[in-house]
Amino acid sequence: MGIVVLTMKASVIEMFLVLLVTGIQSNEEMTKKMKRPKFTVPQISCDVRAGKITNVEFIVKCPPGCQDPRYHVYGTDVYASYSSVCGAAVHSGVLDNSGGKILVRKVAGQSGYKGSYSNGVRSLSLPRWRESFVVSEGKPQKGVTYPSSLTYSSSKSPAAKAGETARADQSPSGPETAAQPITVTQVPGTTAVEATHTTLPKPSPSADSTASGLQPQPAGQRSKDLGEPALWKPESVLLDAGFVPKEELSTQSLEPASHGDPSCKVDLSFLIDGSSSIGKRRFRIQKQFLTDIAQTLDIGPAGPLMGVVQYGDNPATQFNLKTHMNSQDVKAAIEKISQRGGLSNAGRAISFVTKNFFSKFNGNRGGAPNVAVVMVDGWPTDKVEEASRFARESGINIFFITIEGASENEKQYVLEPNFANKAVCRTNGFYSLTVQNWFSLHKTVQPLVKRVCDTDRLACSKTCLNSADIGFVIDGSSSVGTSNFRTVLQFVANLSREFEISDTDTRIGAMQYTYEQRLEFGFNEYSTKSDVLSAIKRVGYWSGGTSTGAAINYALEQLFKKSKPNKRKLMILITDGRSYDDIRIPAMLAHHKGVITYAIGVAWAAQDELDIIATHPARDHAFFVDEFDNLYKVVPKVIQNICTEFNSQPRN
C-alpha cells in the first residue's frame, strides 16, 4: 500500500513540473512578443536613388508626384541603382503618381539597361552598371525582417570610410594567407549559374596589381569611359556573368556620366567677347558665367549640348557641340580658354557660327533647336543685322546679352544703333538681356537657362511652317469660270494661313496662267500674313487656254529663281483640265532644281498628268477632287504631307 501511494505522489509531482515548465515558456514567448518593436515603414523622397541606400532588401513609402521627369530612371523591369527608387516604381506600374508602399530588392548589375516609356515615365538606357534593383508591391514576405530605418551611403561619410577600413583589415596580407570565399547574388532570369549562392577563392592583393592601376575609384566619381570594359579584376568574371559580390551591394555605385536633361534638348553655342577692351578681370567673370551656365544645365547626349566660340578681330571655335558630353568636362574646357584680344566683331562671329558651327560634323543633331547666345561688352565694332538675318533664316535662335551698354555720351560711337533688336530672333524682349555691369552678370544665369530651355518659345527654329518659299501656280483658263476661280483663291488663302509668314520665315508668291503667264506677286513683296491674304484676294480672273508646261517653266524663272538658298522650295499647282502643251520636261526640270511640287487637280484634270507633275512619290504629292467646292478638304492633307516630309529630313 505504501508503495502505491509513493508512486502516485511521484506522478503528481512530475505533472506539476511539466505544467510549471510549460507556463514559464509561454510567459517567455508572450514577453518576447510584447517586447518586439512594431515595424514602421520608412518614407523617402522622389529623388532618392537606390545606390544611396545600403540595405539589400527594404520596404519604403513613396510620396505623390514621382512621375516627374526630373527623377531619372534607367532600365525596364530591372533598374540601375542610379535610378530614382520611386520613379522606377511608377515606371514599373507598382505605384501610380499618388505614391504608396513598395518592396525593393537589390540584385546584381547588368551589361546594359534598355530605356522605355511606361505609365507616364520615360526611362533612359544605360551601359553596363554594377548594381541593380527590382520593385514589387509593398507586402512583407513571411520570415523576412525589414528595417524601420534605412542606412544611406556617402563617399565622404565616416561610416563608409569605416566600412572600407574594416574590409581592408580583413583582407589577406600576403600570398601565404588562405583564400577567402565571397558570396554573390544572381540577377533574376540569369542562367549562367543555377545556384543562388556561389563561393570562389578571393586572391590576395599583390604589388603587381597595385602598380598596374587596379585601385578602387572613389565613390561618386564619374567613370570617363562608361561603356568601355574596365581593367581586369578578380571579380570581373562574376560581373560579366551577371553577378556582383554581395558585399558590394551595400556600397554606393559609381555615378554614370549624365545623359542630360531631356526637357532641355537644345544645341547651344556661346559667342563670348574676347576683345582687348574687356580686360582680364572681366574676361574671367565672363568665363565664370559660362561655368555657372554649364553647371546649371544638365549637359548630355539626351539633353543640352554646349559649345563656345570666342571672337575678337576674328572668331574661333574653342570647342564644339560634340567635344564634351557632360557639365564637368565643359566646365574644365571653359577654364582653359585664354583671351584672344582685338576688336568686338560680333557680326563676323554670327556669320561664322551660321556657316560653320551648327553642322553635322561639329555635332549638330538636327532634331534639336539651334541657339546662339551672343555676349558683348558695350557694343559691337561691326554690324550684326545682315549676319543675324541669315542666321535666323537658317533656323538659329539668337539671344543677345549686352553688358555695360553705351551711355548717352558713348552712343555716338556705336556703329549700328539698336543692334540687339536687329540681331535677336524676335524683338519681344524674350531674346535680349541687358546687364548694368559685369559684377551683376551672375544674376542672369537662371533667367537665361530658363529661356533657352523653353523650346516651345524658340520661334526661329526651323519648322515645316516657317522655312519655305511657297509658289502657287493657278490655272485661270476659261473652263474654270469666275465663281470657281474665287473658290480656288479661297483654297490658296486657306493654305497660306497655316504658315508663319515673314521676310525671314515662310514667304508666299503666286502666278496665274492660261496660254500665257502672269506674276501676281513675288516672294519679296509681302512679309506679313495679312498682306499676303489681301494680295490673294485682289487677284483677278484672266480666262484663256491651259498651257501647264509653260506655266511651270515660268514659275521656275520668275518665282523660284529668286528663292533664298536656305529655303525649301514648294510649288503648289492647281488645274482643272489637261494641258495643251507638254508637261514632262518642265516637271523634270522642277524636280531637278529641288522644287517640291504638289499637283491639285479638279473636275476634268488628268490624273496621269498630275502624277507626272507631282514630286515622287505621287501618292503623297498629287490630289484630285471632283468639284471645286471640295477643294477645302485637301488643305489638311497637303499641310500634313508637307510637315511629314519636312520632319523626315534633317531640320537644321
C-alpha positions in Angstrom: 0.0 0.0 0.0 2.8 2.4 0.8 4.4 1.7 -2.5 1.3 2.7 -4.4 1.0 6.0 -2.5 4.6 6.9 -3.2 4.1 6.1 -7.0 1.0 8.3 -7.2 2.8 11.2 -5.4 5.7 10.9 -7.9 3.3 11.1 -10.9 1.6 14.2 -9.4 4.9 15.9 -8.9 6.0 15.0 -12.4 2.8 16.5 -13.9 3.2 19.6 -11.8 6.8 20.1 -13.0 5.7 19.7 -16.7 2.9 22.3 -16.2 5.3 24.7 -14.5 7.9 24.5 -17.3 5.2 24.9 -20.0 3.9 28.0 -18.2 7.3 29.5 -18.0 7.9 29.0 -21.7 4.6 30.6 -22.6 5.3 33.6 -20.4 8.7 34.0 -22.1 7.1 33.9 -25.5 4.5 36.4 -24.5 7.2 38.6 -23.1 9.1 38.4 -26.4 6.1 39.3 -28.4 5.4 42.2 -26.1 8.9 43.5 -26.4 9.1 43.1 -30.2 9.1 46.5 -31.7 6.3 47.4 -34.2 7.5 47.7 -37.8 7.2 51.2 -39.2 7.7 51.8 -43.0 10.4 54.5 -43.6 9.5 57.3 -46.0 11.8 58.6 -48.8 11.6 61.4 -51.3 11.2 61.1 -55.1 14.9 62.0 -55.8 16.4 59.2 -53.6 18.4 56.8 -55.7 18.7 53.1 -54.9 22.5 53.3 -54.9 22.4 55.7 -51.9 20.7 53.1 -49.8 22.9 50.3 -48.4 20.1 48.0 -47.3 19.8 45.0 -49.7 16.0 44.5 -49.2 13.6 47.0 -47.7 10.1 48.4 -47.8 9.6 52.2 -48.2 6.8 54.6 -48.7 7.0 57.0 -51.7 5.3 60.4 -51.8 3.0 61.6 -54.6 4.4 63.3 -57.7 7.3 60.9 -58.5 6.2 60.7 -62.2 8.0 64.0 -62.8 10.8 63.7 -65.5 13.3 65.3 -63.1 13.6 62.0 -61.3 15.6 60.0 -63.8 15.1 56.2 -64.2 17.4 53.9 -66.1 16.2 50.5 -67.4 13.0 48.5 -67.6 11.8 45.9 -65.0 15.4 45.7 -63.7 16.7 49.2 -62.9 20.2 50.5 -62.5 20.8 51.6 -58.9 21.5 55.2 -60.2 17.7 55.4 -60.8 15.1 57.1 -58.6 13.6 54.4 -56.4 10.1 55.9 -56.5 10.4 56.9 -60.2 11.2 53.2 -61.0 8.2 52.1 -59.0 5.9 54.3 -61.1 7.6 53.2 -64.4 7.1 49.6 -63.5 3.4 50.0 -62.6 3.7 49.0 -59.0 2.7 52.6 -58.0 0.8 55.4 -59.7 1.6 59.1 -59.3 -0.2 59.2 -55.9 2.6 57.3 -54.2 2.4 54.4 -51.7 4.4 51.5 -50.2 6.9 49.3 -52.3 9.2 46.5 -51.7 12.7 47.0 -53.1 15.3 44.2 -53.6 18.9 44.8 -54.7 20.2 42.4 -57.4 23.4 42.2 -59.5 24.4 44.7 -62.1 23.7 44.1 -65.8 25.6 44.6 -69.0 23.0 47.1 -70.3 19.7 48.7 -69.4 17.1 49.4 -72.0 15.0 52.6 -71.7 11.3 52.6 -72.4 8.1 54.7 -71.9 5.7 53.2 -69.4 3.0 54.6 -67.1 3.9 58.2 -67.9 7.6 57.8 -67.1 10.3 57.8 -69.8 13.2 55.6 -68.6 16.6 56.0 -70.2 19.1 53.5 -71.5 22.4 53.0 -69.7 25.6 50.9 -70.4 26.8 48.2 -68.0 26.2 49.1 -64.4 27.4 47.3 -61.2 24.2 47.2 -59.2 20.5 46.9 -59.9 17.2 46.6 -58.1 13.7 45.4 -58.7 10.4 46.7 -57.3 7.3 44.9 -56.2 4.2 45.6 -54.1 5.0 46.7 -50.5 3.8 43.5 -48.8 6.2 41.9 -46.3 7.4 38.4 -47.1 7.0 35.8 -44.3 10.1 35.2 -42.3 11.8 38.4 -43.5 12.7 41.2 -41.2 12.7 44.7 -42.8 14.4 47.7 -41.4 12.4 50.5 -39.9 15.1 53.0 -40.8 17.3 53.0 -43.9 21.1 53.2 -44.0 22.5 55.7 -46.5 26.0 55.6 -48.0 28.1 58.6 -48.7 31.5 58.8 -50.4 32.7 61.1 -47.6 30.8 59.6 -44.7 32.7 58.2 -41.7 30.5 55.1 -41.9 31.6 54.4 -45.4 35.3 55.0 -44.5 35.0 52.8 -41.5 33.5 50.0 -43.7 36.3 50.3 -46.1 38.8 50.2 -43.3 37.2 47.1 -41.8 37.3 45.3 -45.2 40.9 46.4 -45.6 41.7 44.9 -42.2 40.1 41.7 -43.1 41.9 41.4 -46.4 44.8 38.9 -46.7 48.1 40.5 -46.0 50.3 38.3 -48.2 50.4 35.3 -50.6 50.6 32.9 -47.6 47.1 33.9 -46.5 44.3 31.4 -47.2 41.8 32.3 -49.9 38.5 33.8 -48.6 35.1 33.0 -50.0 32.8 35.7 -51.3 29.0 35.4 -51.8 27.3 36.5 -54.9 23.6 37.0 -55.9 22.1 36.1 -59.2 20.2 38.6 -61.4 16.6 37.3 -61.9 16.4 35.5 -65.2 20.2 34.8 -65.4 21.0 31.3 -66.4 24.8 31.4 -66.2 24.8 29.7 -62.8 21.8 27.9 -61.3 22.8 28.2 -57.7 21.7 31.2 -55.7 25.0 31.5 -53.8 28.4 30.5 -55.0 31.8 30.8 -53.3 35.0 31.5 -55.2 38.5 32.0 -53.8 39.5 35.6 -53.5 43.2 36.1 -54.3 45.3 38.3 -52.2 46.5 41.7 -53.5 50.0 41.9 -54.7 52.4 44.7 -55.6 51.9 44.0 -59.3 48.2 44.6 -59.1 48.7 47.8 -57.3 51.2 49.0 -59.7 49.0 48.2 -62.7 46.4 50.7 -61.5 43.8 48.3 -60.1 42.9 50.9 -57.4 39.2 51.3 -56.5 37.8 54.6 -57.8 36.4 56.9 -55.1 32.7 56.5 -54.6 30.7 59.2 -56.5 33.5 59.9 -59.1 32.2 59.5 -62.7 33.8 57.0 -64.9 35.4 58.5 -68.0 34.8 55.5 -70.2 31.4 54.3 -69.0 30.8 51.9 -71.9 34.4 50.5 -72.1 35.5 47.3 -70.3 37.4 48.1 -67.2 40.9 46.6 -66.4 40.6 43.0 -65.3 39.8 42.4 -61.6 39.4 39.0 -59.8 35.7 39.8 -59.5 35.2 40.7 -63.2 34.3 37.1 -64.2 31.4 37.4 -61.8 30.3 40.8 -63.1 30.4 39.6 -66.7 28.3 36.6 -65.8 25.6 38.8 -64.3 26.8 38.6 -60.7 28.1 41.1 -58.2 29.7 40.4 -54.9 27.1 40.6 -52.2 29.4 42.7 -50.0 29.4 45.3 -52.8 25.6 45.6 -52.8 25.8 47.8 -49.7 28.2 50.3 -51.2 27.5 53.3 -53.3 27.7 52.7 -57.1 29.9 54.9 -59.2 27.7 57.5 -60.8 27.4 57.4 -64.6 28.0 60.4 -66.8 24.7 62.2 -67.1 22.6 61.6 -70.2 21.4 65.2 -70.0 18.0 66.8 -69.2 15.6 65.7 -72.0 13.3 68.6 -71.2 16.1 71.0 -72.4 17.3 69.3 -75.6 19.0 72.2 -77.4 22.2 72.7 -79.4 23.7 75.7 -77.7 26.6 78.0 -78.9 28.0 80.8 -76.7 29.7 83.6 -78.6 31.9 85.2 -76.0 33.6 88.6 -76.3 37.4 88.2 -76.2 38.2 91.8 -77.3 41.1 93.8 -75.7 38.6 96.3 -74.2 37.1 93.8 -71.9 40.2 93.3 -69.8 41.5 90.2 -68.0 39.3 90.6 -64.9 36.0 90.9 -66.8 37.1 88.1 -69.1 37.4 85.9 -66.0 33.9 87.0 -64.9 32.6 86.0 -68.4 34.2 82.6 -68.1 32.7 82.1 -64.6 29.3 83.0 -66.1 29.8 80.2 -68.7 30.9 77.8 -65.9 27.7 78.6 -64.0 25.6 78.0 -67.1 27.3 74.7 -67.6 26.7 73.7 -64.0 23.0 74.7 -64.2 22.4 72.9 -67.4 22.4 69.1 -67.2 24.6 68.6 -70.3 24.4 65.3 -72.0 23.5 63.5 -75.3 19.8 63.3 -74.3 19.7 66.9 -73.2 21.5 70.2 -74.0 24.9 70.2 -75.7 27.1 73.3 -75.5 30.0 74.7 -77.5 31.9 78.0 -77.3 33.2 80.4 -79.9 35.4 83.4 -78.9 35.5 86.4 -81.1 37.8 89.4 -81.3 39.0 90.6 -84.7 38.1 87.1 -86.0 36.1 84.3 -84.4 37.5 80.9 -83.4 35.8 77.7 -82.0 37.0 76.9 -78.5 35.1 73.6 -78.5 32.1 72.4 -80.5 28.9 70.5 -79.6 30.3 67.0 -79.7 33.6 67.7 -77.8 32.2 67.4 -74.3 29.2 65.3 -73.2 28.7 66.4 -69.5 28.8 69.5 -67.5 32.0 68.7 -65.7 34.0 68.4 -68.9 32.5 71.6 -70.3 33.5 73.5 -67.1 37.1 72.1 -67.4 37.3 73.2 -71.0 36.0 76.7 -70.2 38.7 77.1 -67.6 41.4 76.6 -70.2 40.1 79.3 -72.6 42.5 82.2 -72.9 41.6 85.7 -74.1 42.2 86.5 -77.9 42.2 90.3 -77.8 41.3 92.6 -80.8 38.0 94.3 -81.6 34.5 93.2 -80.9 33.4 91.9 -84.3 30.2 90.2 -83.2 28.7 90.3 -86.7 31.6 88.3 -88.1 31.2 85.8 -85.3 27.5 85.3 -86.0 28.3 84.7 -89.7 30.9 82.2 -88.7 28.6 80.3 -86.4 25.8 80.2 -89.1 28.2 78.8 -91.7 30.4 76.5 -89.6 29.3 75.8 -86.1 25.9 74.2 -86.5 27.0 71.5 -88.9 26.6 67.7 -88.5 30.4 67.4 -88.5 30.5 69.6 -85.4 27.8 67.7 -83.5 24.6 69.4 -84.7 21.8 66.9 -84.0 19.2 68.2 -86.5 16.2 67.5 -84.3 17.3 69.9 -81.5 16.8 73.7 -81.8 19.9 75.7 -82.5 20.6 78.5 -80.0 23.3 81.1 -80.2 23.9 83.4 -77.2 26.0 86.4 -78.2 27.8 88.2 -75.3 29.1 91.7 -76.0 31.0 94.2 -73.8 29.4 97.6 -74.6 28.7 97.4 -78.3 30.0 95.5 -81.4 32.6 97.1 -83.6 30.9 95.8 -86.8 27.3 95.4 -88.0 25.2 92.5 -86.9 21.9 93.0 -88.8 22.6 91.1 -92.1 24.6 88.3 -90.4 21.8 87.8 -87.9 19.1 87.8 -90.6 20.9 85.0 -92.4 21.2 83.1 -89.0 17.5 83.5 -88.3 16.7 82.2 -91.8 18.9 79.2 -91.1 16.9 78.4 -88.1 19.2 79.8 -85.4 17.6 81.4 -82.3 19.8 84.3 -81.4 19.9 85.7 -77.9 21.9 88.8 -77.1 23.5 89.7 -73.7 24.7 93.3 -73.6 26.9 94.1 -70.6 27.7 97.7 -69.7 26.0 99.1 -72.8 26.8 102.5 -74.2 25.9 105.6 -72.1 24.3 108.6 -73.6 27.7 110.2 -74.3 29.0 107.0 -75.8 26.1 106.3 -78.2 27.8 108.5 -80.8 30.5 105.8 -81.2 28.0 102.9 -81.7 28.3 101.8 -85.3 24.8 100.3 -85.5 22.1 101.8 -83.2 19.7 99.3 -81.6 22.0 96.5 -82.6 20.5 94.0 -80.2 17.0 94.2 -81.7 18.4 93.8 -85.1 20.2 90.6 -84.1 17.8 88.7 -81.9 15.3 86.1 -83.1 12.3 88.2 -82.0 12.1 91.8 -80.7 9.7 90.9 -77.9 12.2 91.1 -75.0 12.5 87.4 -74.6 15.8 87.1 -76.5 17.5 90.3 -75.2 19.2 90.6 -71.8 20.8 93.9 -70.6 23.3 93.7 -67.7 24.2 97.0 -66.0 27.7 95.9 -65.0 29.9 92.8 -65.2 29.6 92.2 -61.4 25.8 91.6 -61.9 26.3 89.1 -64.7 25.8 86.1 -62.4 22.2 87.2 -61.8 21.4 86.4 -65.5 22.3 82.6 -65.2 18.8 81.4 -64.2 16.8 83.6 -66.4 18.9 82.7 -69.5 18.8 78.9 -68.8 15.0 79.1 -68.3 14.6 80.8 -71.7 17.0 78.7 -73.8 15.3 75.6 -72.4 11.8 76.8 -73.2 11.8 75.1 -76.6 8.2 76.0 -77.3 9.2 79.7 -77.5 12.2 79.3 -79.6 10.4 80.8 -82.6 13.4 80.9 -85.0 13.9 77.1 -85.0 13.1 75.7 -88.5 9.7 74.0 -88.7 7.6 72.8 -91.6 5.6 76.0 -91.3 8.3 78.7 -91.2 11.1 77.7 -93.5 9.8 77.6 -97.1 9.2 79.7 -100.2 5.8 78.6 -101.5 4.8 79.5 -105.1 1.2 79.0 -106.1 0.7 78.3 -109.8 -3.0 78.9 -110.5 -5.0 77.8 -113.6 -7.0 80.8 -114.9 -8.3 79.1 -118.0 -11.9 79.6 -119.4 -13.1 76.3 -118.1 -12.6 77.4 -114.5 -15.1 80.3 -114.6 -15.3 83.3 -112.4 -17.2 81.7 -109.5 -14.9 78.7 -109.3 -11.8 80.9 -109.6 -12.8 82.7 -106.4 -13.1 79.3 -104.8 -9.6 78.5 -105.9 -8.3 81.7 -104.4 -10.0 80.8 -101.2 -8.2 77.5 -101.2 -4.9 79.3 -101.8 -5.7 81.6 -98.8 -6.6 78.7 -96.6 -3.3 77.0 -97.3 -1.4 80.3 -96.7 -3.0 80.8 -93.3 -1.4 77.7 -92.0 2.2 79.1 -92.4 4.2 81.5 -90.3 4.8 84.3 -92.8 7.5 87.0 -92.6 10.6 88.1 -94.5 12.7 85.5 -92.6 10.1 82.8 -92.2 7.8 81.3 -94.9 7.3 83.6 -97.9 4.4 83.3 -100.4 4.4 84.1 -104.2 1.7 83.5 -106.8 1.3 83.4 -110.6 -1.7 82.8 -112.9 -1.6 81.1 -116.3 -3.7 80.4 -119.4 -1.9 80.2 -122.7 0.2 83.0 -121.2 1.6 83.6 -117.7 1.3 86.4 -115.3 3.2 87.0 -112.0 0.7 88.1 -109.4 3.2 88.8 -106.7 6.7 87.5 -105.8 8.3 86.2 -102.6 9.8 89.6 -101.6 6.6 91.7 -102.0 4.7 90.9 -98.8 6.1 90.0 -95.4 3.1 89.7 -93.2 0.2 87.2 -93.3 -2.4 89.9 -93.6 -0.7 91.5 -96.6 -0.4 88.1 -98.3 -4.1 87.3 -97.8 -5.1 90.7 -99.1 -2.9 90.2 -102.2 -4.5 86.8 -102.9 -8.0 88.4 -102.6 -7.1 91.0 -105.2 -6.0 88.5 -107.9 -8.3 89.0 -111.0 -9.6 86.1 -113.1 -7.8 86.0 -116.5 -9.5 83.4 -118.7 -8.0 81.6 -121.7 -6.4 78.2 -122.6 -4.4 75.7 -120.5 -0.6 75.6 -121.0 0.6 74.0 -117.8 4.1 73.1 -119.1 4.9 76.7 -120.0 3.5 77.8 -116.6 5.9 75.5 -114.7 8.8 77.0 -116.7 7.6 80.5 -115.9 7.3 79.7 -112.2 10.9 78.4 -112.1 12.2 81.6 -113.8 10.1 84.3 -112.2 9.3 82.8 -108.8 11.8 80.2 -107.7 14.9 81.7 -109.3 14.6 84.4 -106.6 14.1 81.9 -103.8 16.7 82.1 -101.0 19.2 79.2 -100.9 18.4 78.1 -97.4 14.6 77.9 -98.0 12.7 74.8 -99.0 11.0 75.4 -102.4 7.4 74.3 -102.6 5.3 74.7 -105.8 1.5 74.1 -105.4 -0.1 73.9 -108.8 -3.9 73.9 -109.2 -5.5 73.0 -112.5 -8.9 71.8 -113.8 -8.0 70.2 -117.1 -5.5 68.6 -119.4 -2.6 70.7 -120.6 -2.4 71.9 -124.2 1.4 71.6 -124.1 4.0 69.0 -122.9 4.4 68.9 -119.1 7.1 66.2 -118.9 10.3 68.2 -119.5 9.2 71.2 -117.3 8.2 68.9 -114.5 11.5 67.0 -114.7 13.4 70.4 -114.6 11.5 71.5 -111.5 12.3 68.2 -109.7 16.0 68.6 -110.8 16.1 72.1 -109.3 14.9 70.8 -106.0 11.4 72.3 -106.2 8.9 70.1 -104.3 5.8 70.1 -106.4 2.2 69.4 -105.3 -0.3 68.9 -108.1 -4.0 69.6 -107.2 -6.5 68.5 -109.9 -10.2 69.5 -110.1 -13.0 68.2 -112.3 -11.5 67.5 -115.7 -7.9 67.4 -114.7 -6.0 64.3 -116.0 -4.7 62.0 -113.2 -1.7 60.9 -115.4 -0.5 64.5 -115.8 -0.9 65.2 -112.1 1.3 62.2 -111.3 4.0 63.4 -113.7 3.9 67.0 -112.3 4.0 65.9 -108.7 7.2 65.1 -106.8 7.8 61.4 -106.3 6.0 59.6 -104.7 2.9 60.9 -106.5 0.6 59.4 -103.9 1.9 62.0 -101.4 2.1 65.0 -103.8 -0.9 64.6 -106.2 -4.5 65.2 -105.1 -7.8 65.1 -107.0 -11.3 66.4 -106.2 -14.3 66.1 -108.4 -15.6 69.6 -107.9 -14.2 73.0 -106.8 -16.4 73.1 -103.7 -14.4 70.1 -102.3 -11.0 71.8 -102.5 -11.2 72.8 -98.8 -10.9 69.1 -98.0 -7.4 68.9 -99.5 -6.0 71.6 -97.2 -5.2 69.4 -94.1 -3.8 66.6 -96.3 -1.4 69.0 -98.1 -0.2 70.5 -94.8 0.2 67.1 -93.2 2.3 65.8 -96.1 4.4 69.0 -96.2 5.2 68.6 -92.5 5.7 64.8 -92.6 8.2 65.3 -95.4 10.0 68.1 -93.6 10.2 66.1 -90.3 11.8 63.2 -92.1 14.7 65.3 -93.2 17.4 67.0 -91.0 15.8 70.1 -89.7 18.9 72.4 -89.5 
